[in-house]
Amino acid sequence: MVSSVVSVRRYPVKAMGGESPAVVELDARGVVGDRWYAVLDGDGRFASGKNTRRMRRHDEVFGYRATTDDDGRVRVTGAGGSWTVGDQALDQELTRSFGTAVHVAAEAGVAHQDAGQISLVGTATLAWCAERFGGSPDARRLRVNFVLDTDEPFEEETWVGRELEIGSARLRVVERIERCRTIDVGQDGVTPGAGWLKPLGRERDLCVAVYADVVAPGSVTAGDAYRPASTTSSSVA
């Protein structure tokens, strides 16, 4: 039986809801267009669900969804309407909602991704977490790019240090992902239900899903085959 990609997800604006395009392209940075934009405050910190050196907690950001129009422009939709990234009206709307001056900006100098270029999780892992911890098994609560059909919970963690052929691309799985409170926040159309963060802390060092970097560019769509490569390559895209 061939293992396949179950779903593909892209987030044009960091921390906002995302989209499920028919196909995504992968380049040296990751999924093309993923987290290319972010909401920044006056200190240059990214709007997020947590406070760190790079980020400032603004849960209001979860009330917006970003999608890509046919012409390539990114559109942000919220309860009050829809705006195109680059329009002053969008920054005004977000400033009103957040209660502080913010603006949407393209990546420049500082990467918008938290760590690895691409994130992925297996279906067996999601099912295990939902059965053990309760709550929704919807992968959108983890904000991953790819959901892969797997037989064993946390099978994807066994690929760390190995390469993965997926669609026409090739990835290198680099590390487990340590989660934060965001996985238990309502976002991207998902109501999480039972929290996962505390039990993950007790049982799994807060980790679920893995990061991967691009070794060879290509395209990926839902239904594409994937397989862990039997050998690794030293080439970098």
N, C-alpha and C positions, 0 to 999 in steps of 0.2 A: 504494500500500500504506500502511495506517495504522500509524504507530508506536505501540507500546503499552508499558504497565508490565508487566514480567516478574514482579517479586516485590516484596512489601512486608514490612518488618521494623520491629519496635518493641522498645525496650529499657526496660522499666519501672524497672529499677534500673541506674544507670550502672555500666558495666564488666562486669556479669554477662551471661550468655547471655540471649537474648531470645525473641521469639515472632513468628509470622506470622499476624496476625489477618486475617479475611476482608475487612475494611474498616477504614480508619483515618480519623479526622476531623482536619482541620487547622484550627488557630486562630492567633491572632496570635503565639503562642509557638512553634508548630511542630506536630509530630504530637502530638495529645492523649495524654498519659500517657507520652510518650517521655522517658527520663532524669528523670522526675519525682522519683524517689527516688535517693539515693546513700548509700554507706557512708562515714561520717565518723569520723576518729580524734579524740583528745583535743585536737588543735591545730586542728580544723576543716578538715583537708585531706581530699580525696576519695581513696578507695581506687582505684587505677588500675594501669596497667602501666608507669608512668614516674614520675619525680620532677620536679616543677615547683613553682612558688610555690603553686599551688592543689592539687596532687596529691601523693600519696605512693605509691610502688610497693608493691603488695601483690598478687603474682601469685595468691595464694590466692583472690581474688575471681573468677577465671576458672573456678573449680570449681563455681560456682553458676549457676542459671538462674532468671530471674524471668518469671512469666506472670500474666495477668489472669484471675481467676475470673469466672463469669457475673454475680456480684453486684458486680463492680467492684473487689473487693479483690485486692491483689497477693500472689502466693504465690512463695516462694523455695524451690527444691529443690536439695539437694546430696547428697553420698554418704551422709550420716548421717540424711537424712529430709527433711521438708517443713514449712515454717513460714509463717505469714501475717505480712506486714509490719505492725508495730505490736505484735506479741507479744514479750514480754521474752525468750522462749526463742530467738528468732531472733538477737537481739543477743548473747546468751550463746554461741550456736553460732559466730557469726562471730568473736567475741572469742577463743574457744578456738582456732579455726582460724588466725586471723591472729597469735596470740601477743601481742596488745596490745588494749587496750580500744577497741572501735569500736561504732557504732550506726547504724541505718538511719534517715534523716531525709528528709522531704519538702523540696522546694525552697523556700527562704525567703531573699529578699534577694540571694543570689549564685546566678546561673544555673548549672545543672548541665551545660549544653551547653558544648563546648569553644570553639566560635566561632559558625558559622552555625546557624540553627534546624533545618535539614533537610540531609541529605547524600544524594547520588545518584551513580550511576556507570552507564556504558553497557556492554552485553554485549560490544561489540567491544573495549573497553578491557581488560576482564577476560581475554578470549581472547588479546589481544596480550601481556599481561603473562605469562600462563601459557606461551605459546609461546616468548617471549624469555628469561624468567627461570626457567621450570620451576615446579613446585609447583602447588598447588590454585588453580583459578580461582574458587572459591566466594566470593561477595561477603561472606559472613559474616566473613571475615578482615578486611574493611575496616569492618565495623559500620555500613554505610550503611542508610538508610531505604528507598530505592527503587533497584531495578535497572531500567533502561530499555533496550528493544531498540534497538540502534544499528547502523549500517552501517560506520562508520569509527572506529578507535581514537582516543580522547580527543576525540571529537566534542562531548561535553558541555562541554569547556573553551571551545569557540567560542561558547557561550551566555553567558559571563560578561558582565554588564552588560545582558543581555536578560531578558525575562520568558518564562515557560513555563506554558502551559495544560496542566494535568494533572488528569484526572478532572473534578470540578466546581470545582477550586481553581485558583489562579494564584500562581506563585512568581516571585521575581526571583533569578537566579543571580548570586552575589556574588563568589566567588573559588575558586581551586583549593585543595585540601586538602593540606597538608604532613603527611606521615605520620611515625609514630614506631615503636618496636620492637614495638608491639602487633600490627601486621599479620603478624608472624612468630611469634606466640605461639599455641599451641593454645588454642582458646576456642570457645564457642558451638557445639560439636559438630564443629568443623573442625580437621583436622590440616594445617597449612599446607604442610609439605614444604619445598621449596626456598625460601630467603629472598628477599624482594623489596626489603627496605629498602636494602641496600647498592647494588644496581644502580639502584634508583630515584634514589639520591643521585648516582650517576655520570651518569645519563642524563636525569633529569627533575626535578632540583631537589627530590627527595624527594616529588614531588606525584603523586597519583592520586585521582580523583573530585573532586566540587565541592560547595560549600556553597550553599544557597539559603535565602532568607527568604520568608515568606508575605506576599503582597500582598492576596489575597482568600481567605478561608476556604472550605472545601469538604470533600469526601470523596474518597478515593482507594482503589481496590481493584485487585488484579492483573487485567490484561486491559483496564483503562481506556486510552483513547487519550490521547496527549500530543502537543503540538507547541510548538515555540518560537514565541512571539507575534511577529507582524510589526511591531508597535509596542509601546512601553513606556508604562507608566502611572505617574503620580506619587502615586497613592493608596496608603495604607498601611492594612493591616487593623488 
